[in-house]
Amino acid sequence: MGAVAISRCLSPTKRPDVLVTDMSMDMVMARNVIQKAVQNVERRSRHHQGRRRKTCRNQVVISILVSVCILAVAGIFIYKEMQSQKAMQISAGNSHNVGSGFRNITYNGEKYEYNNRITTILYAGVDSDGKMEATSQYGDKARADSVNLVVMDEKKKKMTIVSINRDTMTQIRRYSMSGNDQGLYTTHLGYAYTYGDGGDVSCESLCEAVSLLFGEIPVNRYIVTNQDSMPYINNLVDGVTVTVPNNDLSDQYPEFYEGNQVTLDDSNIRDFLQHRDTDTEFSNEGRIERQKVYMSAYVDKIKSLDESKLEDTWNSLDSMKDYLQTNITRNQYLKFIKLIRKVDFSDEDIIQLSGSDKEGEIHDEFYPDETELKKLIIQLFYEKV
């Protein structure tokens, strides 16, 4: 799983530190040229002091114009270099080149090959309200609350949803406030979105973190929404009825007691999917359990809709565009929706990573069982050669 070299994302010939050095040298050279031009003006002025005043004045004017031109050209060059550097900084984390090492692997002495009929989609919900938009300043963005990897296997006609704890301790990419890539380090998975720009970079950093967690398998497509999107998502299928899986919210919301059937609508969807008791250790586990129940019921509802209704859902997404970020096209969306209707899917196909919870200094920490994770990767993405 190792770190992805920054040189994969940047120009093959210049890193940010090299660009800064080169730009500094260019600025020095430009300054020297300008100083030399000024000195020429002074020398010419002294040399022609005995000539007529008009001729001297003309030469001085011409020399000054030449100096101004040199200054302008140097300024334009420096500006372009700075813009080029800035563009490289911002795009440094925009894509994760996984290479081809994931395609053929050996596990327990057996050779395996990646199933190229697999499609993965990252779905994440972040803990923010209001319009989702990128900013030029990186960091201090929303945290990914819910992280799920949807795995569609066209060959086996099967769909699996892997629910990943946001507190999973794994490698994520970190940036400076100005967008400089500061490499990978280990922390909570949910922060992969936080350290980006709140737009494409945040989404793609989250994809990269999940890819690294799963042995660098490709995770290129994403759907990221915030809390304001919940009613819109629910209304796409005209509401969902669930069986409450636990009593975590029963004290605050009497209808949410274990075993009760509840139809979720605009009045209660956010409470069911979002709320938890932050004073209770590892309360995120109970929330994940409720989210799993909702996902299962939601897929069942999609399967019950006719094809024309499903196609209409794409147009309905426009009403929630401020609360949705995705790189999926209309054609891809319609393909996925139609595929969902054909694949096998049940509650057992919603898998939660196994591992252990630990109390951290600030947040709970979740550590995946590496042995079980490797087995899951083989099971979902590979075929024995």
Secondary structure as the mmCIF struct_conf table of DSSP 4:
data_model
#
loop_
_struct_conf.conf_type_id
_struct_conf.id
_struct_conf.beg_label_comp_id
_struct_conf.beg_label_asym_id
_struct_conf.beg_label_seq_id
_struct_conf.end_label_comp_id
_struct_conf.end_label_asym_id
_struct_conf.end_label_seq_id
HELX_LH_PP_P HELX_LH_PP_P1 ALA A 3 ALA A 5
HELX_RH_3T_P HELX_RH_3T_P1 ILE A 6 ARG A 8
TURN_TY1_P TURN_TY1_P1 CYS A 9 CYS A 9
BEND BEND1 LEU A 10 LEU A 10
BEND BEND2 PRO A 12 THR A 13
HELX_RH_AL_P HELX_RH_AL_P1 PRO A 16 HIS A 47
TURN_TY1_P TURN_TY1_P2 HIS A 48 GLY A 50
BEND BEND3 ARG A 51 ARG A 51
HELX_RH_AL_P HELX_RH_AL_P2 ARG A 53 SER A 91
TURN_TY1_P TURN_TY1_P3 ALA A 92 GLY A 93
BEND BEND4 ASN A 94 ASN A 94
TURN_TY1_P TURN_TY1_P4 GLY A 99 PHE A 102
BEND BEND5 ARG A 103 ARG A 103
STRN STRN1 ASN A 104 TYR A 107
TURN_TY1_P TURN_TY1_P5 ASN A 108 GLY A 109
STRN STRN2 GLU A 110 TYR A 114
TURN_TY1_P TURN_TY1_P6 ASN A 116 ARG A 117
STRN STRN3 ILE A 118 VAL A 126
BEND BEND6 ASP A 127 ASP A 127
BEND BEND7 GLY A 130 GLY A 130
BEND BEND8 SER A 136 GLN A 137
BEND BEND9 GLY A 139 GLY A 139
STRN STRN4 ALA A 144 ASP A 153
TURN_TY1_P TURN_TY1_P7 GLU A 154 LYS A 157
STRN STRN5 LYS A 158 ILE A 164
TURN_TY1_P TURN_TY1_P8 ARG A 166 ASP A 167
STRN STRN6 THR A 168 THR A 168
STRN STRN7 MET A 169 TYR A 175
TURN_TY1_P TURN_TY1_P9 MET A 177 SER A 178
STRN STRN8 ASP A 181 HIS A 188
TURN_TY1_P TURN_TY1_P10 LEU A 189 GLY A 190
HELX_RH_AL_P HELX_RH_AL_P3 TYR A 191 THR A 194
TURN_TY1_P TURN_TY1_P11 TYR A 195 TYR A 195
BEND BEND10 GLY A 196 GLY A 196
BEND BEND11 GLY A 198 GLY A 199
HELX_RH_AL_P HELX_RH_AL_P4 ASP A 200 LEU A 213
TURN_TY1_P TURN_TY1_P12 PHE A 214 GLU A 216
STRN STRN9 ARG A 221 ASN A 226
HELX_RH_3T_P HELX_RH_3T_P2 GLN A 227 SER A 229
HELX_RH_AL_P HELX_RH_AL_P5 MET A 230 LEU A 236
TURN_TY1_P TURN_TY1_P13 VAL A 237 ASP A 238
STRN STRN10 VAL A 240 THR A 243
BEND BEND12 ASN A 247 ASN A 247
TURN_TY1_P TURN_TY1_P14 ASP A 248 GLN A 252
BEND BEND13 TYR A 253 TYR A 253
TURN_TY1_P TURN_TY1_P15 PRO A 254 GLU A 255
TURN_TY1_P TURN_TY1_P16 GLU A 258 GLY A 259
STRN STRN11 GLN A 261 LEU A 264
TURN_TY1_P TURN_TY1_P17 ASP A 266 ASN A 268
HELX_RH_AL_P HELX_RH_AL_P6 ILE A 269 GLN A 274
TURN_TY1_P TURN_TY1_P18 THR A 278 ASP A 279
BEND BEND14 THR A 280 THR A 280
TURN_TY1_P TURN_TY1_P19 GLU A 281 SER A 283
HELX_RH_AL_P HELX_RH_AL_P7 ASN A 284 SER A 304
BEND BEND15 LEU A 305 LEU A 305
HELX_RH_AL_P HELX_RH_AL_P8 GLU A 307 SER A 316
HELX_RH_3T_P HELX_RH_3T_P3 LEU A 317 TYR A 323
STRN STRN12 LEU A 324 THR A 326
HELX_RH_AL_P HELX_RH_AL_P9 ARG A 330 LYS A 342
BEND BEND16 VAL A 343 VAL A 343
STRN STRN13 ASP A 344 ASP A 344
HELX_RH_3T_P HELX_RH_3T_P4 ASP A 347 ASP A 349
STRN STRN14 ILE A 350 GLN A 352
STRN STRN15 GLY A 355 GLU A 359
BEND BEND17 GLU A 361 HIS A 363
STRN STRN16 ASP A 364 PRO A 368
HELX_RH_AL_P HELX_RH_AL_P10 GLU A 370 PHE A 381
STRN STRN17 TYR A 382 LYS A 384
#
